[in-house]
């Protein structure tokens, strides 16, 4: 369920508003669900109402709301197609030495499973709540909405690559291990070889590489590299060698240790993650530091910020395969408006409860419907009603649902703008993006569209030496 990587560089400014004349061509689909459009493309003419579509005239279908967010304005030709869409062309053949993973990269969501015939034209899926009341008035903070009777079963989103201990590559890493040892023997270090071997290593191969190095050379790869390298180049290499899961755990510990809390680092790691990834992070944190992540967060934070993170760590988000029901979206939109713009003072926990418990697809629909109904972007409302760290966290939640590629492009630019470069944050964010090659290509396209320049060239202008070469290699 992945798309092939982009063919060549993105087309700059050409192709804007040039949408394909008809549905994408691909192998015939036997899914009972209607085919969906690529992200951002206009709708194809429909002869029949889509499953779960609202009655005509209520509000436009997803994707047709007025889009005023900068991150939603680029034409679809600027990015590789979003994953998880029906009618997608098959992925290119894999040459990976280990079995393919039946899962989506972080941030994507799978095609619904099971064979469920669509209802008759114009018919909504059955609902459990009266039309004039919110669908889940008694749900506790952070609880997902109940599934309507007769809804398709929701398939859990699998953990991202590198977050399942059983995802170990069956591959011979002796060549890479010997190459790294040779690069560090004698006088000086062959940094180019270190970059070549480590810049694109998949997460599942990192444990095999470290184990092979230990067995063949009776030395710790991390200790050897740490003694040979220095500065932000060393910082980047060690971040890669930890792998995505242990790097997340390391970042959380770094955010919580000492006086004060690095809340933005917590946001980078925890916001917008699948339930499976959150559970994997909590387990790895417990195993690494012999302490509960929830307890450490609770001890370091306070008041409503601590409550918000407790909702996130509960890992009770709706799965990405969960349907997006227009009635539930409408109820959430009304509740968000009631808790913010419609009154004096803001019900902060109500907003946190909704955004921490909905899937990316549901948040995307909520943001579009809110802007259509109230003529104001949800992100703008949050910025006017909140302040400080909670504002930043809630904005990140909305951006995670609306457009992950633009979210990460803006986060990378934030590290480089103004006087000086936030080098540690730049390394951490580049490493996090580079694990998913297709997502990295989307981030580069989003950056080009938003800022009119290449992300790699921007990084070259802010870094130097082997540190620069490593970051550039991870993104190329």
Order of alpha helices (4+ residues) and beta strands (2+ residues): alpha-alpha-alpha-alpha-alpha-alpha-alpha-alpha-alpha-alpha-alpha-alpha-alpha-alpha-alpha-alpha-alpha-alpha-alpha
